[in-house]
């Protein structure tokens, strides 16, 4: 019997379950906000899709969200355990989970732009090591996507904050920083979100300690009475802002807030905020130090049946939806208005950061005249026949394409842009000038949208950009999205940002 013979399989199981199953505390929180949202609103529609997606991921054993982030592990080992051996097995487990489609290949060389294809490379996966005087090994895993990672925030206090004025070096200043972090995330962080916060420390350790707060359960009460009171107050006030699910406006903007404090330098006062989305993927295991076998799960009971989240259809159709089949026309787009629900049937193309940058200097590999361009980095696998299959295909955060999108619309005749979180004034002007719309799909709903893909018809620039950034040609059926920016200069995102900013100013 070789030492820790079950370690790799145990780690693969941890990665798989973290990717496909939300922990029970997050499920309870999402069920609560779903039941409390106003029926018939856009936020309620988003939450119904989210609930169905959570069920689909568990049933199909597919990623809840296609963006499985940069796998981040916290590992505690008994004194004397070979950490180098554990790291070797962990890297093999990460590569195998990626090959199986439980993780999206997300490790990109920062100098060359090349995707390693297996989530291994410089600095990935992320591993935080600790020794302890227990007999078992403990491994906790957080999968935090790039959209919410981009909405992390760090404040150097004192500072001036939009709508809140000056934040000083006291708990009131900390409160203002945290509320500002919730407000600035809007739908780009896939609200309702959860926060880990660190008061103090230095810049680097402050972010790490903030992220570690996400390892606490949502029901956990802070042992420090002052911080416990602050957590409760932030939850109450954040949910008065009206950001709502996906930034559509609504009752729930936050499902959790956990705060730690650490000593700092006299010259520095940082408030570090780690923002996580509703797809809050966090699990852990205890392992036998000699065999590597799982002895206990953290956060979940594998013997307990997973309760269904959805109360009915994922998105009940009313008959008032606008059915569109690309190629789309300017006349069709100008007939749409903010709030319309669209069902797309037919061909769409994906395009993310690398493809948009490419299109600024090169013609597209296919005609985009009248096309629907989907901001999506899917999880793709080949089936037994060698055909590509979409295993997860939700939208990515669109604001990253703001520097390019208006030019792409003008040059190539794109009529619909699909993504999440909305876009800025330059894109809004292009939509109006050239007759196009922005369609907001529901962030994180990777399984829901994967089921809309009837066929993967082709792929372009795969070798150059890797799976997430390649241009995929998809045939979709009843792909549902909401018009949130129209061809008449209207933007739901701008309206909600303004309204929530006014609410934020009342909390200063």
Backbone torsions as a table, in degrees:
resi	resn	phi	psi	omega
1	UNK	NA	123.1	-179.9
2	UNK	-82.5	156.0	-176.7
3	UNK	-64.8	134.7	179.1
4	UNK	51.7	50.6	-175.3
5	UNK	-65.1	-22.5	-177.3
6	UNK	-100.4	3.2	-171.3
7	UNK	-59.8	-49.4	-176.0
8	UNK	-62.2	-44.9	179.5
9	UNK	-63.2	-38.2	178.3
10	UNK	-63.1	-41.3	-179.6
11	UNK	-69.7	-37.7	175.7
12	UNK	-61.9	-40.9	178.9
13	UNK	-65.3	-39.9	176.7
14	UNK	-61.4	-47.0	-179.7
15	UNK	-62.2	-44.4	-178.9
16	UNK	-60.7	-51.2	-177.1
17	UNK	-65.9	-34.3	177.4
18	UNK	-65.2	-38.0	-177.8
19	UNK	-72.5	-34.8	-170.3
20	UNK	-104.5	-15.2	-174.9
21	UNK	-130.6	121.7	172.6
22	UNK	-69.7	144.3	176.9
23	UNK	-65.5	156.0	-174.7
24	UNK	-57.3	-37.6	-178.4
25	UNK	-65.8	-35.3	178.2
26	UNK	-72.3	-39.0	176.0
27	UNK	-58.8	-45.1	-179.6
28	UNK	-62.7	-42.3	179.8
29	UNK	-63.9	-42.7	-179.9
30	UNK	-69.2	-35.6	175.8
31	UNK	-63.4	-38.4	-179.5
32	UNK	-64.7	-48.2	-177.4
33	UNK	-70.6	-32.1	178.0
34	UNK	-64.9	-43.8	179.4
35	UNK	-69.0	-22.2	-177.2
36	UNK	-95.6	-2.8	-177.8
37	UNK	-80.8	151.7	-179.8
38	UNK	-68.3	121.8	-177.6
39	UNK	-60.2	145.0	175.0
40	UNK	84.3	-7.4	178.8
41	UNK	-81.6	165.4	177.8
42	UNK	-63.7	-34.4	177.8
43	UNK	-66.0	-40.2	177.5
44	UNK	-65.5	-38.3	176.4
45	UNK	-61.6	-43.6	179.0
46	UNK	-62.1	-44.1	-178.6
47	UNK	-65.7	-32.5	177.7
48	UNK	-67.4	-38.4	176.0
49	UNK	-67.1	-42.3	178.5
50	UNK	-58.5	-45.5	-179.6
51	UNK	-61.1	-44.4	178.5
52	UNK	-64.0	-39.2	-179.6
53	UNK	-63.7	-39.6	178.2
54	UNK	-60.1	-43.3	177.8
55	UNK	-64.4	-44.8	-178.1
56	UNK	-61.1	-41.1	-178.8
57	UNK	-61.7	-42.2	179.1
58	UNK	-67.3	-43.4	-178.1
59	UNK	-66.4	-43.3	-175.2
60	UNK	-91.2	-3.9	-175.8
61	UNK	52.8	44.2	177.3
62	UNK	-114.6	161.6	-179.9
63	UNK	-57.8	133.5	176.7
64	UNK	-58.3	-47.0	175.7
65	UNK	-124.2	142.2	-178.1
66	UNK	-66.8	-24.9	178.9
67	UNK	-89.4	97.0	-179.7
68	UNK	-87.7	9.1	170.2
69	UNK	66.9	-158.1	176.4
70	UNK	-103.1	104.1	-175.1
71	UNK	-51.7	123.8	-175.5
72	UNK	-122.2	120.9	-175.1
73	UNK	-113.4	140.3	167.7
74	UNK	-114.8	118.9	-173.1
75	UNK	-123.6	128.9	174.0
76	UNK	-113.5	130.6	-177.5
77	UNK	-127.3	147.9	172.4
78	UNK	-63.8	155.4	177.2
79	UNK	-58.9	131.8	177.5
80	UNK	96.4	-11.1	178.5
81	UNK	-72.7	141.7	-177.4
82	UNK	-76.8	97.9	-179.7
83	UNK	-69.6	-29.9	177.7
84	UNK	-62.6	-39.9	178.6
85	UNK	-66.1	-41.5	178.7
86	UNK	-62.1	-42.3	-179.9
87	UNK	-63.4	-39.3	177.4
88	UNK	-60.9	-46.5	-179.2
89	UNK	-67.2	-36.7	179.0
90	UNK	-63.7	-43.7	178.3
91	UNK	-63.5	-39.8	176.5
92	UNK	-63.6	-38.5	179.4
93	UNK	-66.6	-41.8	178.1
94	UNK	-62.1	-44.7	179.3
95	UNK	-63.2	-40.9	-179.5
96	UNK	-69.2	-40.8	177.4
97	UNK	-63.0	-34.5	176.6
98	UNK	-67.5	-43.5	179.0
99	UNK	-60.9	-34.0	179.9
100	UNK	-81.3	-4.4	178.8
101	UNK	83.6	15.7	176.5
102	UNK	-86.4	-23.6	172.5
103	UNK	-122.8	142.1	171.8
104	UNK	-83.5	138.9	176.8
105	UNK	-64.4	108.5	-171.5
106	UNK	-120.4	1.2	-175.8
107	UNK	-90.7	110.6	-175.7
108	UNK	-116.5	130.5	176.7
109	UNK	-64.2	122.3	-174.9
110	UNK	-69.8	-19.2	-179.8
111	UNK	-92.8	-41.5	-176.0
112	UNK	-98.7	-19.5	-175.2
113	UNK	79.6	4.3	-178.1
114	UNK	-79.3	135.4	175.3
115	UNK	-86.8	128.8	-177.9
116	UNK	-68.1	-23.8	177.6
117	UNK	85.1	-9.1	-176.9
118	UNK	-135.5	12.2	-179.6
119	UNK	65.9	19.2	174.7
120	UNK	-114.3	151.3	-179.7
121	UNK	154.8	-170.9	-177.8
122	UNK	-58.7	113.4	176.9
123	UNK	83.2	1.0	177.9
124	UNK	-128.0	138.7	-4.6
125	UNK	-69.8	166.7	177.5
126	UNK	-87.2	129.7	-178.8
127	UNK	-131.1	126.1	174.3
128	UNK	-109.8	120.0	-175.4
129	UNK	-102.2	141.5	169.6
130	UNK	-141.8	147.2	168.9
131	UNK	-97.4	152.2	173.6
132	UNK	-148.5	171.8	-174.0
133	UNK	-99.9	24.2	171.7
134	UNK	-88.7	165.1	-179.5
135	UNK	-86.1	-26.7	-177.6
136	UNK	-90.6	167.1	170.1
137	UNK	-97.0	136.5	175.1
138	UNK	-114.0	131.9	177.7
139	UNK	-128.9	123.0	174.2
140	UNK	-117.8	142.6	-174.9
141	UNK	-128.5	134.3	173.8
142	UNK	-121.7	125.1	173.5
143	UNK	-108.5	107.4	-173.1
144	UNK	-124.4	113.2	-172.9
145	UNK	-67.4	165.1	-177.2
146	UNK	-67.1	-32.7	179.9
147	UNK	-60.0	-49.4	179.2
148	UNK	-76.6	-29.1	176.0
149	UNK	-61.5	-36.4	178.1
150	UNK	-68.0	-19.0	179.6
151	UNK	-94.8	4.2	167.9
152	UNK	-55.5	153.4	-179.3
153	UNK	-144.0	145.9	175.3
154	UNK	-134.2	126.8	-175.8
155	UNK	-112.2	132.9	172.9
156	UNK	-100.5	107.6	-171.7
157	UNK	-93.9	139.6	7.9
158	UNK	-78.2	152.0	180.0
159	UNK	-154.6	162.9	176.3
160	UNK	-100.0	132.0	-176.7
161	UNK	-120.0	138.9	175.8
162	UNK	-53.4	130.8	174.7
163	UNK	71.5	-12.4	-175.2
164	UNK	-116.1	-11.3	-179.3
165	UNK	74.9	-149.1	-173.7
166	UNK	-81.8	135.0	171.1
167	UNK	-103.3	123.5	-178.0
168	UNK	-100.0	178.0	-176.6
169	UNK	-85.2	65.1	177.0
170	UNK	-153.7	178.2	-176.5
171	UNK	-64.9	-29.6	175.7
172	UNK	-65.9	-39.4	176.0
173	UNK	-65.1	-39.6	176.7
174	UNK	-61.2	-44.5	179.3
175	UNK	-57.6	-43.5	179.5
176	UNK	-62.3	-42.1	179.4
177	UNK	-61.3	-44.0	-177.8
178	UNK	-64.9	-44.5	179.2
179	UNK	-63.9	-37.7	177.1
180	UNK	-62.6	-38.7	179.4
181	UNK	-63.0	-38.8	176.9
182	UNK	-64.7	-45.9	-176.4
183	UNK	-64.3	-43.8	-175.5
184	UNK	-69.8	-21.4	-179.6
185	UNK	-71.0	-37.5	-178.9
186	UNK	46.6	-137.9	179.3
187	UNK	-85.4	-7.0	-178.9
188	UNK	-69.5	-23.6	177.3
189	UNK	-96.6	11.7	-179.0
190	UNK	56.6	62.7	175.7
191	UNK	-65.2	153.8	3.7
192	UNK	-76.3	137.0	-174.6
193	UNK	-106.3	-177.5	177.2
194	UNK	-136.3	140.9	-175.1
195	UNK	-114.6	138.9	162.8
196	UNK	-112.1	131.3	-172.4
197	UNK	-128.9	140.0	170.3
198	UNK	-124.5	127.1	172.7
199	UNK	-96.1	120.4	176.4
200	UNK	96.8	-153.4	-174.4
201	UNK	64.1	-166.6	174.4
202	UNK	-98.3	-177.4	-173.9
203	UNK	-62.6	-48.4	-174.5
204	UNK	-70.7	-51.1	-178.3
205	UNK	-67.3	-29.7	177.8
206	UNK	-61.3	-42.7	177.6
207	UNK	-66.2	-40.6	-179.5
208	UNK	-64.6	-44.1	179.8
209	UNK	-66.3	-33.9	176.0
210	UNK	-63.7	-45.0	179.9
211	UNK	-65.9	-33.7	178.4
212	UNK	-64.2	-26.2	177.2
213	UNK	-65.2	-21.2	176.5
214	UNK	-71.2	-10.6	176.1
215	UNK	-80.5	-12.5	174.6
216	UNK	-75.5	147.0	175.5
217	UNK	-71.4	157.0	-178.1
218	UNK	-66.7	-25.8	179.4
219	UNK	-84.5	-9.3	-175.9
220	UNK	-62.6	136.7	178.0
221	UNK	-104.2	129.0	-177.8
222	UNK	-61.9	131.7	179.5
223	UNK	-68.8	-17.8	175.9
224	UNK	-87.6	115.7	-175.3
225	UNK	-57.4	-38.6	179.9
226	UNK	-64.6	-43.0	-179.7
227	UNK	-72.1	-35.1	176.5
228	UNK	-61.1	-42.8	178.8
229	UNK	-65.1	-38.4	179.3
230	UNK	-66.6	-42.3	177.9
231	UNK	-58.1	-45.4	-179.3
232	UNK	-65.7	-40.3	-179.1
233	UNK	-66.6	-43.1	178.7
234	UNK	-60.9	-42.9	178.5
235	UNK	-58.1	-45.9	-178.7
236	UNK	-64.6	-46.8	-175.4
237	UNK	-74.2	-36.7	179.0
238	UNK	-61.8	-35.9	-178.8
239	UNK	-82.8	3.9	169.5
240	UNK	-92.3	-11.7	-173.2
241	UNK	-70.0	-34.6	179.9
242	UNK	88.0	20.7	175.6
243	UNK	-62.7	-51.0	175.6
244	UNK	74.5	172.0	-179.2
245	UNK	-57.7	129.8	178.9
246	UNK	59.6	16.6	-178.9
247	UNK	73.4	21.7	-179.4
248	UNK	-85.4	-3.6	-171.7
249	UNK	89.9	132.5	-178.4
250	UNK	164.5	-173.6	-170.8
251	UNK	-82.9	-27.5	-173.2
252	UNK	-113.9	117.6	175.2
253	UNK	-110.6	-19.6	-173.6
254	UNK	-144.4	138.8	174.9
255	UNK	-111.8	-6.7	179.6
256	UNK	-167.0	148.8	174.5
257	UNK	-148.3	118.8	-178.8
258	UNK	-126.5	129.4	-170.3
259	UNK	-124.3	136.4	172.6
260	UNK	-122.8	158.8	175.4
261	UNK	-126.9	139.6	178.5
262	UNK	-135.6	150.2	178.0
263	UNK	-60.7	153.2	-174.3
264	UNK	-134.3	172.2	170.1
265	UNK	-74.3	149.4	177.3
266	UNK	-58.1	-31.4	-175.6
267	UNK	-84.3	-11.0	-172.5
268	UNK	-124.0	141.2	172.5
269	UNK	-142.6	96.8	-178.2
270	UNK	-102.0	142.9	167.8
271	UNK	-117.8	110.0	-175.7
272	UNK	-103.6	130.7	-176.1
273	UNK	-124.9	119.7	173.3
274	UNK	-98.9	113.8	-177.8
275	UNK	-96.1	125.2	173.8
276	UNK	-116.4	152.6	-174.8
277	UNK	-87.0	-177.9	177.8
278	UNK	-63.0	-29.8	177.9
279	UNK	-80.0	66.7	-170.2
280	UNK	-86.9	89.8	-170.7
281	UNK	-97.0	107.7	-175.3
282	UNK	-151.5	118.7	177.2
283	UNK	-142.2	170.9	179.0
284	UNK	-155.2	164.4	178.6
285	UNK	-141.0	154.8	165.0
286	UNK	-104.9	134.8	-175.8
287	UNK	-120.1	143.1	171.8
288	UNK	-66.9	126.2	-173.2
289	UNK	-69.3	-18.3	179.8
290	UNK	-94.4	-35.2	-176.7
291	UNK	-105.7	-22.8	-175.3
292	UNK	80.1	5.4	179.7
293	UNK	-74.7	149.2	177.5
294	UNK	-71.9	124.5	176.1
295	UNK	-102.5	-22.5	-178.4
296	UNK	-164.1	146.3	174.6
297	UNK	-97.4	147.0	174.5
298	UNK	-106.3	133.1	179.4
299	UNK	84.4	-20.1	-176.4
300	UNK	-139.4	155.4	173.6
301	UNK	-111.9	106.3	-175.7
302	UNK	-64.9	-16.5	179.1
303	UNK	-81.3	-15.3	-178.1
304	UNK	-90.1	131.4	-179.8
305	UNK	-63.1	140.6	178.6
306	UNK	-77.3	121.9	-178.1
307	UNK	-77.3	142.0	178.6
308	UNK	-70.0	143.9	179.6
309	UNK	-93.5	-40.6	-173.1
310	UNK	-73.4	138.8	177.6
311	UNK	-92.9	-12.4	-179.6
312	UNK	-166.8	-143.9	176.9
313	UNK	-65.0	151.1	179.4
314	UNK	-62.5	-37.6	178.0
315	UNK	-149.2	90.8	-177.4
316	UNK	-63.3	126.5	-179.0
317	UNK	-81.8	144.4	-178.0
318	UNK	-106.6	-13.3	-173.7
319	UNK	91.4	-8.5	179.4
320	UNK	-95.5	1.2	180.0
321	UNK	-66.4	148.2	177.4
322	UNK	-93.8	118.2	-178.9
323	UNK	-92.2	125.8	-177.2
324	UNK	-126.6	139.1	177.2
325	UNK	-124.9	110.4	177.3
326	UNK	-60.5	151.5	3.8
327	UNK	-71.3	143.0	-175.1
328	UNK	-97.1	155.2	-178.8
329	UNK	-112.3	159.8	176.5
330	UNK	-60.4	-39.4	-179.9
331	UNK	-61.2	-43.1	178.3
332	UNK	-61.9	-41.5	-176.9
333	UNK	-70.0	-37.7	-179.2
334	UNK	-73.3	-15.0	176.3
335	UNK	-80.6	-13.8	-179.0
336	UNK	-87.4	154.7	176.3
337	UNK	-139.4	160.5	179.7
338	UNK	-54.1	132.2	-179.6
339	UNK	103.3	-19.0	177.8
340	UNK	-65.4	140.6	174.7
341	UNK	-98.1	129.9	-174.8
342	UNK	-115.2	139.9	169.9
343	UNK	-115.3	116.6	179.2
344	UNK	-93.7	134.7	175.2
345	UNK	-129.9	131.0	177.9
346	UNK	115.3	-149.5	-170.8
347	UNK	-86.5	131.8	168.8
348	UNK	-134.0	162.7	-178.6
349	UNK	-127.2	138.7	175.2
350	UNK	-88.3	152.8	176.4
351	UNK	-165.4	121.9	-179.1
352	UNK	-117.4	-151.0	-171.7
353	UNK	-56.8	-53.6	-176.3
354	UNK	-64.1	-39.7	-178.7
355	UNK	-68.3	-38.9	178.5
356	UNK	-65.4	-41.7	177.2
357	UNK	-62.7	-39.6	178.4
358	UNK	-61.7	-42.1	-176.0
359	UNK	-68.9	-15.9	176.9
360	UNK	-74.1	-19.6	-177.1
361	UNK	-121.2	-13.2	-174.7
362	UNK	-137.4	150.9	174.6
363	UNK	-68.6	154.7	179.7
364	UNK	-67.6	153.4	179.1
365	UNK	-70.7	-13.8	175.7
366	UNK	-137.8	163.3	175.8
367	UNK	-70.3	130.6	176.9
368	UNK	-106.6	12.4	178.6
369	UNK	-64.3	118.1	-179.5
370	UNK	75.6	12.0	-172.0
371	UNK	-84.4	160.7	167.5
372	UNK	-103.7	119.6	-176.6
373	UNK	-105.3	119.9	-171.5
374	UNK	-103.3	118.7	173.9
375	UNK	-75.1	93.7	-173.0
376	UNK	-152.4	134.7	171.5
377	UNK	-117.0	88.9	-170.2
378	UNK	-74.6	166.5	165.1
379	UNK	-96.4	121.6	-176.5
380	UNK	-123.4	137.1	173.7
381	UNK	-132.9	156.1	174.1
382	UNK	-93.4	138.2	178.1
383	UNK	-83.9	-174.4	-175.9
384	UNK	-61.1	-26.7	-179.2
385	UNK	-88.3	-1.4	-179.9
386	UNK	89.9	6.3	-179.9
387	UNK	-89.2	143.3	176.9
388	UNK	-71.6	141.1	177.3
389	UNK	-130.8	135.4	177.6
390	UNK	-79.9	114.7	179.9
391	UNK	-94.4	-19.0	177.4
392	UNK	-163.2	132.8	-169.7
393	UNK	-152.9	46.5	176.0
394	UNK	-82.2	171.9	-177.0
395	UNK	-79.9	153.9	171.7
396	UNK	-101.2	171.0	-178.6
397	UNK	-71.2	124.8	-170.4
398	UNK	-80.7	-23.9	-171.3
399	UNK	-60.9	-22.0	178.1
400	UNK	-63.1	-23.8	-178.3
401	UNK	-92.4	5.1	-179.2
402	UNK	-56.5	-38.2	179.2
403	UNK	-63.9	-20.3	-172.9
404	UNK	-111.9	-27.8	-161.5
405	UNK	-61.7	-41.3	-178.8
406	UNK	-61.0	-41.3	179.0
407	UNK	-66.0	-40.2	179.6
408	UNK	-64.2	-40.9	177.4
409	UNK	-62.5	-46.8	-177.1
410	UNK	-67.7	-45.9	-173.7
411	UNK	-71.5	-39.0	-166.3
412	UNK	-114.9	-0.5	173.3
413	UNK	78.0	24.0	176.2
414	UNK	-62.5	134.4	-177.8
415	UNK	-106.5	-23.8	179.0
416	UNK	-139.2	131.9	174.2
417	UNK	-111.2	127.3	-178.4
418	UNK	-113.0	133.5	177.8
419	UNK	-172.3	-153.4	175.7
420	UNK	-140.4	150.6	174.0
421	UNK	88.3	-8.9	177.9
422	UNK	80.5	176.2	-178.8
423	UNK	-134.8	178.9	-170.2
424	UNK	-95.8	-170.3	-173.3
425	UNK	-65.6	-31.6	179.8
426	UNK	-65.7	-43.9	177.4
427	UNK	-67.3	-41.6	179.7
428	UNK	-58.1	-41.4	178.4
429	UNK	-64.4	-39.6	179.4
430	UNK	-66.8	-38.3	176.9
431	UNK	-58.4	-42.5	-179.5
432	UNK	-70.5	-43.5	-175.7
433	UNK	-69.1	-35.1	-171.4
434	UNK	-113.6	1.7	174.9
435	UNK	75.1	64.3	178.8
436	UNK	-141.4	170.7	-179.4
437	UNK	-135.7	160.9	172.0
438	UNK	-108.8	127.1	-179.2
439	UNK	-109.5	122.0	-179.4
440	UNK	-92.5	111.8	169.7
441	UNK	-86.1	170.5	-174.1
442	UNK	-91.1	117.1	-176.9
443	UNK	-61.3	139.3	179.5
444	UNK	85.0	-14.4	-174.4
445	UNK	-81.5	60.4	-171.1
446	UNK	-68.1	-38.1	179.9
447	UNK	-76.7	-37.7	177.4
448	UNK	-56.4	-46.3	-178.0
449	UNK	-80.1	-27.9	175.6
450	UNK	-61.6	-34.8	178.4
451	UNK	-70.0	-16.3	176.4
452	UNK	-80.7	-14.7	-177.3
453	UNK	-85.2	109.7	179.2
454	UNK	-76.6	-34.9	-175.4
455	UNK	-159.9	141.5	168.9
456	UNK	-91.6	110.1	-171.5
457	UNK	-88.5	-15.4	179.2
458	UNK	172.6	173.3	178.3
459	UNK	-148.0	142.7	-178.0
460	UNK	-127.3	140.4	178.4
461	UNK	62.3	31.9	-179.5
462	UNK	-65.1	-48.2	-177.0
463	UNK	-65.2	-34.0	-177.8
464	UNK	-75.2	-41.5	-170.7
465	UNK	-108.1	-17.8	-175.3
466	UNK	85.0	169.9	-173.4
467	UNK	-56.5	-50.3	-175.1
468	UNK	-65.6	-32.5	-171.5
469	UNK	-100.9	-6.7	178.9
470	UNK	-66.3	163.4	174.0
471	UNK	-94.3	110.4	179.8
472	UNK	-96.9	136.3	178.2
473	UNK	-100.3	110.8	-173.2
474	UNK	-115.3	142.0	170.6
475	UNK	-103.6	116.1	-174.1
476	UNK	-115.9	157.7	178.4
477	UNK	-133.1	125.0	178.8
478	UNK	52.3	46.6	175.7
479	UNK	-76.7	112.4	-171.1
480	UNK	-96.0	136.5	177.0
481	UNK	-155.1	164.1	-177.3
482	UNK	-115.5	132.8	175.6
483	UNK	-69.2	115.4	178.5
484	UNK	-117.3	-9.8	171.3
485	UNK	-140.0	122.1	-173.8
486	UNK	-109.7	-177.0	-176.6
487	UNK	-85.1	10.5	-179.5
488	UNK	-114.3	11.3	177.2
489	UNK	88.4	11.2	-179.6
490	UNK	-95.8	140.7	179.6
491	UNK	-139.1	116.1	174.2
492	UNK	-60.3	-37.0	-176.7
493	UNK	-64.6	-43.2	178.3
494	UNK	-65.8	-38.4	-179.9
495	UNK	-65.3	-44.4	-178.8
496	UNK	-68.6	-39.5	178.6
497	UNK	-60.9	-41.0	179.4
498	UNK	-68.0	-45.4	-178.2
499	UNK	-64.3	-42.6	-179.8
500	UNK	-71.6	-29.4	174.7
501	UNK	-64.3	-38.6	176.9
502	UNK	-65.8	-39.3	176.7
503	UNK	-66.2	-38.0	179.4
504	UNK	-62.1	-38.9	-178.5
505	UNK	-64.1	-24.0	178.6
506	UNK	-74.3	-13.7	-177.1
507	UNK	-101.2	7.6	-175.6
508	UNK	-70.0	NA	NA
